[in-house]
Amino acid sequence: MPLYKIKRLILNCYSFALLLIPIILFAVAAPAVQDYDETDLATQTRLWQMLMNHEDDWYRTKSAVLIAENIVAYQRESGGWPKNIDFSKPLTKERRLMLKNSPDESKSTIDNGATWIQLFFLARMIHATDEQNYVFSFLNGLDFLLQAQYENGGWPQFYPLRKGYYSHITFNDDAMVGVLRLLDDVVRNRSFYVFVDNERLEKIETAIRQGINCILKTQIRVKGELTAWCAQYDEKKLEPAKGRVYEHISISGKESVGILQYLMSIPHPQKDIVAAVQGGVKWLDSVCISNMRVIREPDSQSPTGFNKIVVSDTTVPCMWARFYQIGTNVPIFSDRDGRIYQQLSQISYERRNNYGWLGYWPEYLLKKQYPEWVKKWSIEANVLDLNSD
């Protein structure tokens, strides 16, 4: 294989893994509704990571073609896809006919990697096979993403729009960041996406600019200082908004990482991008939780056989909360009753064990990616060094 192809394969796998790692580690473990042959999110994400880590020849195999044909079958008329689908499962003729005739467009989404991950896979299939049916499917999905974008640059979780938090601009689980990374890939790797016409390319470039502007506008300021981001925003006011009943208005120690990684991927960053990254990194560094860790304590009375508890430990690296109260930076936890609690132990067993409240999401960003970014673009100040003084 030529060297340039090897380099591209490595880069694709690395970038794709960065998007999927947060989803794998903190996928919600509640049972899935089986109306679309759904699988649980963690299993699906591991599958996608495996599917994207092949050389070109694999995408000509029967296994790859089966998955690609299933992807095409599940695509809605709108151009989008439902989430949490096991595309490796063979479809019967009856199932294919049902999907073809299904009028249900309400499940087209960018949540949990849906749509933009399918498009990444189809691009690999097109590059390997030049199959025009996949080209049509890809372009239809691309049009879906461009149409779904709000004029302010954000993307809703579902499109066509659904009432409730589904219409909020969604950073949760890297939804909007995943879309932007796909669009960036189309623009930056033109030889790989030769099937995308110039008219769509112009629309993509506009969508990326608007998306970046939306990210910059939604960064939360506290006493004039840039901090990080909420997991979702009101689509009209661009103000932090609630998600599910236990996902309150807050600053996210998880979703902010994906946003910062995306901003740091922008070549030759301008002052506004640099300021956003510096503010977000500084905030993340300031809110890490020291001398604590989460363990799974054996519990014979629980459905899973364990129970998550927080214990003191001076030997472990600091961790982060998924949600922090804006202004105080106090970690917050919640339950299906909608109330806010200060300790993980105060919420129900189900929410305590089936949701990622605490984790190490920013660790690699702060220790590796940010310092390399500062060096690469000759940024004047490393805010982490300043904080250590």
N, C-alpha and C positions, 0 to 999 in steps of 0.2 A: 504494500500500500504506500502511495506517495506520502512524503513527510507532511505536506500541507493538510492532507486528509486526516492523518493521525492527530495533528495539532487541533484540528477542528473538532474531532471526535472527543478528545480530552476536554476541550473547552465547553462543548455542549453538555457533556456528562456532569462537569463541575457546576455549571450554571444551573442545570436542572436539579441537581442534588441540593443546592442552596435553597431553592424554592420549596422542595419537598420535605426537607429535614424537620422544619417546625411543625408541619402537618402530621408527620409520622409520630413524632414524640408526644404530641398533645392532642391527638384526635379524640373526639368525644366517643365514649365507649357504649352509649345507649344503643339498644337494638334498632336496626334499620327497618323502615316500613318496606315491605316486599312488593310494591306495586310496579317497580321497574326492574325486577331482578337485581335489586340493590345488594351490595356487599358493604361490610363495615369500612369506614374511611381509612383506618390504619392499614387494612389488608389491601385495599385498592391502591393506596399510595405506594406501598412496597412493590406492587405489581407494576405500576407506571415507572418507577425508578429502574426496575429490571428491564422493562421494555425499551427504555431510551438508551440503555448502555450496550448497544450492539454495533458492530461494523455494518457497512452498507449491504453486504451480501445477505445478512440475516433478513433484511426487509423485503427480500424476494422469496422467502420461504413460505410454505403453506401456513405455518403458524402466524406469521405476520399478516398475511393476506386475510386469514380468518378474522383477526382482530380488526383490521382496517374495514372489512366488509360489515362487521358488527357496528363499528363506529358510524359508518354511513347509514346503517339501518336505524340507529337510535337518534340520528340528527332530526330535530324538529323542523317544521316548515319555516319557522322563523330564522333558522340557521344555527341556533344554539343547541346545547345538550343538557339533559338532566344530570344530576350529580350522583356519585357513589354507585356507578354501574360497573359490573364485572364484564368487561368486553371480551374476555378470553373464553367465556361460556358459549358453546355453540347454540345457535338459534334455530328453532324448528320453522318450517314454512308457515305454520299457523301464527307463530309469534312474529315473524317478519311482516306478515299481512296485517296483523293487529297494530304493529308499530306504524306501518305505512298509513293506515286509515285512522289512526288516533288523532282526534281534534285537540288534544290537550297540549296547549302551548305554555301553560302556566309554570312548567317545570324547567324551562330554559334558564340557565343560570351560569354565573362565574364562580359560585361558591364551591368550596372544597376542590378547587382545581378544574371544575367543569368548563368545557368549551375551549379554553386556551391550551389545556394539556392535550386535548384531542387534536387541536390544530398543530401543535408541535409534532405529534406522532404522524399525522397525515403528511406534513412537510417532509419527514424522513422517508415515508413511503413513496411520495412523488419523486423525490430525488433518486430513489433506487429503481423505480419501475416506470416512471413517466405515465402512469395510469391516469387518463383524463377524468374518470369518474371521481377519483380522489381530488383532482384539481378543482372540479366543480364543487365538491363538498367543502374543500378548504376555503374557496372564495366566498361561498355562501356563509360559512362561519365567520369569516373576516368581516363581511358586510354586516352581520349580526352585531359584532362588537362595535363597529363604527356607528351603527344606528343607535345602539343602546346608550352611548355616551351622552351625558348631560351637556348642555351648552357651557356650564361652568367647569367642565373637564373631568368630572367624576363619573364613576360607573355604579349603577345600582346592583344589588345582589341578584335580582331576577329581572328579566325582560322577556316579553311585555311586562309592564310594571304591575306589581301586586301591592295591595294596601298593607300598611304597617311598616315595620323596620326593614322589610324586604326591598323597599324603594330607597332606603338610605344609601348614601355613598359608602361603599364597603371596603375597608382595609382589612377587615377580619379574615384571618387565615390566608393572608397575602392575596386576596381576590383581585383587587385593582392592580397591585404590583405585578401579579402574574400576567395580566392583560398587557401592561406596558412593556414587560420583558419580551413578550411575543412580538408586539409591534416593533420594538427596537430591533429584534432579530431580523425581521423582514427588511428593515431599512438598512441595517449595517452589513447584511450578508446577501447582497443582491444576486450573486451568482448562484446561491442556493434557492432563491425565490424568484427565478426568472419568469415564472408563470403569473406573477402579480403585475398587473398593468400599471402604467404611469399615473392614470387617473386615481386609482386606489392608493398608489404610493403617496401622492400628494395629500390625500385625505388622512393617511396614516401619520404623516409628518405633522399635520395640523393637530391630530388627536393626541400625539405624544406631547407636543408643546402645551396643549390645554391641560393634559393630565398632570404634567409637572407643575404648572401654575396652580392647579387645584391642591396639589400636595403642599406647596409653599404657603398658600392662603390658609390652609387648615391647621398648620402647625400651631400648637397652643402656646400662648404667651402668659407668663405669670409675673406680675410686677415688671412688665416690660422685657423680660428675659424669655428667649425661645426655649421651649422644653421639647416635647415630643408630640405624639398624636393619639387621639381616641381611636377606637376600633371602627367606629362608623360615625357619619355626619348627616345632619339634616340636609336633604338634597336642594333645598331652597335657600336656607339661611347660612349654610356652611358652618353651622355650629355643632359641637359635639352632641351626639344623640344616643339614646339607649338602644340596645339590641334586644335580645331575649330578656325575659323578666329578671334574670340573674346577672345580666350584662349591663352595668350602670354606666352613666356618663363618668368618664375617668381618663387618665393618661395610661396608655398601654405599655407595659414592659415587654410585651411579645410582638405585637403588630408593628411597633415603632422600629423594630430591628429590620424587618423586611423593607420598610420604606427607606431607611437609611442605606441599606445595601443597594437598593435601586439608585438612589441619588448618587452614591459613590461610583456607580457604574457609568455615569454620564461623562463622556470624554471632555477634557478641558473645561472643568466646572467654572461657571461665572460666580461673582461675589455672592449672589443670593443663594446659590446652591451650597457654596462653602459655608455661609452663615447658618443655613439650615442644618447641615451635617454637624458643624461644631456645636450648635445648641443642643441637638439631640444626643450627641455623644456625651457631652458634659452632663446633661440631665441623667442619662442612664448610669453613668459612673457615680453620680451622687446618691442614687436611690437603691444601690445594691444592699442586700441584707446579709450581714456577716454573722458567722458563728452559729448558723442554723442549717439544718438539712431535713428533707422529707424522707421518711422510711416507710416501707410497707410492713407493718406489724402483723404477724399471723393472727387471724381471728376466725375461729371455727364457726362462729355464729353468723358470719357475713356470707352473702351469695358468692363472692369471689374468693373467699378464704383469707382475705387480708383487709387491713384498714390503714389508710394513710394517716400518719401523725408527724408533727414537727418536733424535732429534738435538738438540743444544743450540741454543738460540735465545733471546737475551735480549730480543727485540722482541715476543714473543707473550704473550698473557694466560696465566695459569696454567691447568693442566688437572687432572683428577682421575682416580684409579684407580677401577675398578669395585669392587674388593675391597681392604680394609685389614685387616691383622692386628689383632685385638682386643687392646688394651693398649699396643701399640707404635706403631700407626698406620703400619706399614710396608706399602707396596703389595705385593700378592702376585699371582702369575700361576700358572697350572697347565696341565696337559695331560691327555690321555686316560689317562696312566699313573697319575693321581691324585696325583702329587708336586707340591709347592709350590716355585716358583722366585721369584727376586728380580728378574729382568730379563725383559722381553718377548722379547728375542733368544734366551733359553734354551729356549723352548718350540718345539714343532714348527711347521713352515710352516703346516699345516692349521689349527691352533688359533690361531696368531698372526694369521692373515689373515681368519679366518672367525668372529671373535668380537670384541665391543667391550670391550677391556680398559681403554682410556684414552679420556677424552672431556671434554666441557665441560658436562655435564648441569646442574651447580648454578649456572652463570654468570648466567643470567637471573633465577633465584630470588634470588641474593644481591644483584645490582646493581639489580633493578627491583622484584620482587614483595615481598620482605621489607621494604625501606624503606617501600613504600606501605602494607603491612599495619600496620607500627608507627604510621604517621601516621593511618591510617584509624581504628584502635581506641584511639588515644592510649595506646599502651604506654609504660610509664615509661622503659624503657631500650632503646636500640638496641645490641645486643651487638657489632655490627660497628664502631660508633664507639668502643666501649670497647676493642676489640681493637687499634685503631689508635693508642691513647694510648701 
